[in-house]
Amino acid sequence: MKSISIKMLKIMLLLVIGICLLSVVSKVNAIQLSRTSITINVGESYTITATDNGEKVKGVKAQATGTGKVDIYNKDGNVTITGRKAGTQYVTITSLTNLSKMDVCTVHIVGDSEDTESDGIEVGSNSEEIDIAGTINVVAEIVSIIFNLIKTFILPLLTSLTM
């Protein structure tokens, strides 16, 4: 009967998980936005899309900084920007699976400012929104890959060792 140590099994499992994580993290090669510069009026919204080689990137984070104010709504790689105060905002879209991949959209907001305060809470200033659905999809993909690797490689190995 063949035997393998628990320590060796742990090492093999960690290797499988590491390979799996590396394959998902390097999945996004670049972030390209549908527009890198827009001009909108106060109160107007515009949606930009994040893609990688023509395919929508669902797991993204959107963050705005600058002199104006915007609200950001982010869902499945579609980032909707609504102007709240005249000025210029720089909306940075970053991949959640590869934080080194990002693109910036310069947003020029023109017109009179809306009332952007509610109960003393400022809305839109240096706002940030993370795509929760995209993040859940990425985590689900990682878990699926790990289970498939375990089913394909680890279980047959354990079965052959116990025979």
Steps between C-alpha positions, in 0.01 A plus 500: 500500500632842403498777754538872480544735792242754603769767467553406136125514432483846657787620282335360188168665589672835561672471161168431328335796674797726417491405131126557497529846655779601262294397201207714612708803606681517168174459312452876439770624264385860467209728578369706209215740558236574239580871552801660666358852502140623526319827563170487685266755652427512870226242561579311179626140499727314262596131503845375403594134460823330605628233257804279453565414135135571416351295787327676787692493829247439774714523814603866513537775755416861410644796688462871430723789605513861389343843531142418405266247655357185345296204614617163373287191443698192404345171384655223291764721337254778418589814695235771502628845591258777602621860524415672829726809508680684220870421468721218380504148643738219413321166522748215535372153411714219645474122449435315825686193374809690389539830685777614265247519213308827490384783277382854570207698362520878532153636576432869439185608685341825385201702621358611830554269795216295641430465868747220572466488875250297695482514880854638514646208302686598186423277204745436219812671628791262440237233457586135452291201412598136472312265270371246755342274236825495303696422817265213585541366144880508536487319835255244360733442204797446733302253714379317189855467365626374837226236522562389142874469566436301817250275321731450202838457671485459876210254538634253238841520668354427842288218358802339333704528821240329714466198271 
